Amino acid sequence: MRIVFMGTPEFAIPVLTKLIESEHSVAAVISAPDKERGRGKQISFTPVKEFAIKNKLPVFTPVSLRDNEFLASMKSFEPDLFVVVAFRILPKELYTIPKYGSINLHGSLLPKFRGAAPIQWALINGEKETGVTTFFLEDKVDTGNIILQSKIGIDEEDDFGSLHDKLKNLGADLVLETVNLIEQSKAVTSLQDNSIASPAPKITKEICEINWNKNAVEIHNLIKGLAPYPGAFFVTEGKKFKIFKTNIVVDHSKFENQEWKTIPLSLNQIHSSTLSIIQNKKEIYVKTGDRILRILELQPEGRKRMTAEEFLRGHSFLK
């Protein structure tokens, strides 16, 4: 199969690696345009573009996917298939170019978690399993006919970083299997059940801000779904603290006679104005809407990620 690959982040690289190592031919790679980053405004490439250059593959970074010159270039490759992983929404005049159409790898068990952040939302919603799906592209995002799916359990210790890495490797195997089936004319598709679809919208700053009035499970899952990036946070006295790891306290008896201290949350805090906290030389505990959470790992603004014990050696939430 003659393939044109489209992708941007690191999540897409295992798929591209599998295709390069297979008997199929990767004719070209399409990725997002280069960006200026940092104070020096140095030009940086996407992870997929960097990988493609190292592997001496032709790379295109079009600003517009409807540009006539770009569309003509894609047609000139005479591709059998477009393989898309974490890229952009393709217009119909692009995704219909290949002989066998275009397939996409999605980081959920569609129709669950359609959208930009399926891995994060599976964790935020407390799912016990998730997976990856390959499907044919259609006009509406993430709604095309399903080709294959592969499931994986979500471990209690999984966060976005660990689950992302599991799914990217699972997805690479699934894409190669899908491509082989299409080549052999053995791909059998199934319609998505729109009645059980759920959204996975882009993660915003508002979503990342912790609402301590929610129950402990919801907060714990939010923190897992946003770690290590971009990180759930709260703000006190103008300083942001990202929280990366927590435990839900099961036995509350040891807190019955302890005095909780209250710290103010900054005026721009959108959910509540104060936070109740207990800390000692090694541990930090906070009250939620129903139970107590122990903060295990955090990052003060302008500092590195650290354990609660490391934080308490030189810092305190209490004056």
ABEGO torsion letter per residue (X at the ends): XBBBBBBABAAAAAAAAAAAABABBBABBBBBBBBBBEAAGBBBBBAAAAAAAAAGBBBBBBABAABAAAAAAAAAAGBABBBBBGBBBBBAAAAAABAAEBBBBBABBOABGBEABAAAAAAAAGBABBEBBBBBBBABBGABBBABBBBBBBBAABBAAAAAAAAAAAAAAAAAAAAAAAAAGABBBBBBBAAABBBBBBBBAAAABBBAABBAAAAAAAAAAAOAOAEBBBBBGGBBBBBABBBBBABAAAAAABBBBBBBBBAABAABABBBBBBBAABBBBBBAABBBBBABBBBBGBBBBBAAAAAAABBABX
